[in-house]
Amino acid sequence: MTRDPIAYDHYLRGNHYLAQRTARAVRLAIAEYDSAAVRDSRFTEARARQAYGYALFLYYGVAL
């Protein structure tokens, strides 16, 4: 977890978008997770969720 409230806010926004499971929303989620990880490089949960977003693209066969 992170102690940076802005990074955590990006993480929560990413979770909101990822739950929608549309291509547009997953792209937004990946961007939010990236913003969270940039703010706190030790925020591994954000990178893990970002990887999950990329995996969803592969699973659904959506082009990035």
N, C-alpha and C positions, 0 to 999 in steps of 0.2 A: 504494500500500500504506500501511499505518498502522504507527505505532510503539507504539500503545496495545494492550497484550496483551488487555485486556477487549474492546475493539472487534473485534479479530481473532478472539477466541473466538466472539463473536456471529456474525461473518461465516462461520466454519467451521460453526457450528450451522445457519446458514441454508443453506449448501451441502448439508449432510446432509439437511435437510428437503426442499429443492428436488429432490433426486435421487429422492425417493420418488414424485413426480408424482401425488399425490392432492390433492384440494381442501383437505382439512384440513392436510396437510403444507405445501402452498404458502402457505397463510395463515400458518402458523407461520414459514416461511422469510421471508416479507415482514416480519413483525414483528421477526425477528432482524436482518435487514438494516437495518431502521429503527433499531434499538437501536445497531447498530454505527455508523451514520452520525451519530446524535445524539452519541455519545461522541467521534467525530472527524469534524468537518464536512468535512474535506478527503479523506475516505475515499471516493473516487468509485467504486471498485469495488463497494462495498456498495450505493450508489444504482443502479448499473447492473444489478446482480443483482436488486435489488428491482423495477426496471422490467421485467426479464425475467419475474419471477414474475407481475406484472400482465398481461404479454403472454400468458403461458400461460393465464390465466383467459379472456382474449379468444379465444384460439385454440380452447380446449376448450368455449367457450360456457358457462362456469360463472359464476353470479352471485356477486358479492362480498357 
